[in-house]
């Protein structure tokens, strides 16, 4: 998978995680757990883990964006 594909997948998983947390916060409903057999099921734990890893990858988007802005300002 190339970097653009990894970026796309990471962003998708962060969105899924955010929507799931929104459902938990507003309605007390964990969609991932409902779809995959409970919070402690293997598949749910895989999804939760992938969402967490994607969150870590998303941190690099912020750093990369900040560095790109600094570079653009320096070039002006």
BALUMTI-88450 format. One line per 2 residues: number of its first residue (from 0); their letters; for each residue x, y, z of C-alpha. Coordinates in Angstrom, 1 decimal. Layout:
N
NUM	a	X:Y:Z ~ ... $
END
This chain:
76
0	xx	0.0:0.0:0.0 ~ 1.4:3.4:-0.9 $
2	xx	1.5:6.4:1.3 ~ -1.6:7.9:-0.2 $
4	xx	-3.5:4.6:0.4 ~ -2.2:4.4:4.0 $
6	xx	-3.2:8.1:4.6 ~ -6.7:7.4:3.2 $
8	xx	-7.2:4.3:5.3 ~ -5.9:6.0:8.4 $
10	xx	-8.3:9.0:7.9 ~ -11.2:6.6:7.3 $
12	xx	-10.5:4.7:10.5 ~ -10.1:7.9:12.5 $
14	xx	-13.6:9.0:11.2 ~ -15.1:5.6:12.1 $
16	xx	-13.6:5.9:15.6 ~ -14.9:9.5:16.0 $
18	xx	-18.4:8.5:14.9 ~ -18.3:5.5:17.2 $
20	xx	-17.2:7.7:20.2 ~ -20.0:10.1:19.2 $
22	xx	-22.6:7.4:19.4 ~ -21.2:6.2:22.7 $
24	xx	-21.2:9.8:24.1 ~ -24.7:10.8:22.9 $
26	xx	-26.6:7.5:23.0 ~ -24.5:5.0:25.0 $
28	xx	-24.4:2.8:21.9 ~ -21.1:1.2:20.8 $
30	xx	-21.6:0.4:17.1 ~ -18.3:-1.5:16.7 $
32	xx	-19.2:-3.7:19.6 ~ -22.7:-4.2:18.3 $
34	xx	-21.4:-5.2:14.8 ~ -18.6:-7.5:16.0 $
36	xx	-20.0:-9.3:19.1 ~ -19.2:-7.1:22.1 $
38	xx	-16.3:-4.9:23.2 ~ -14.1:-7.8:24.1 $
40	xx	-14.6:-9.9:21.0 ~ -11.5:-10.4:18.8 $
42	xx	-12.9:-8.5:15.8 ~ -13.9:-5.5:18.0 $
44	xx	-10.4:-5.4:19.5 ~ -8.9:-5.5:16.1 $
46	xx	-11.1:-2.5:15.0 ~ -10.3:-0.6:18.2 $
48	xx	-6.6:-1.3:17.7 ~ -6.6:-0.2:14.1 $
50	xx	-8.5:3.0:15.0 ~ -5.9:3.7:17.7 $
52	xx	-3.0:3.2:15.4 ~ -4.7:5.4:12.8 $
54	xx	-5.0:8.1:15.5 ~ -1.2:7.9:16.0 $
56	xx	-0.7:8.2:12.2 ~ -3.1:11.2:12.1 $
58	xx	-0.8:13.0:14.5 ~ 1.8:13.0:11.8 $
60	xx	-0.7:14.8:9.5 ~ -0.7:17.7:11.9 $
62	xx	3.1:17.8:12.1 ~ 3.5:17.5:8.4 $
64	xx	0.9:20.3:7.8 ~ 2.6:22.6:10.3 $
66	xx	6.0:22.0:8.6 ~ 4.5:22.6:5.1 $
68	xx	3.0:25.9:6.3 ~ 6.3:27.0:7.8 $
70	xx	8.1:26.2:4.5 ~ 5.5:28.1:2.5 $
72	xx	5.9:31.2:4.8 ~ 9.7:30.9:4.5 $
74	xx	9.6:30.9:0.7 ~ 7.4:34.0:0.5 $
END
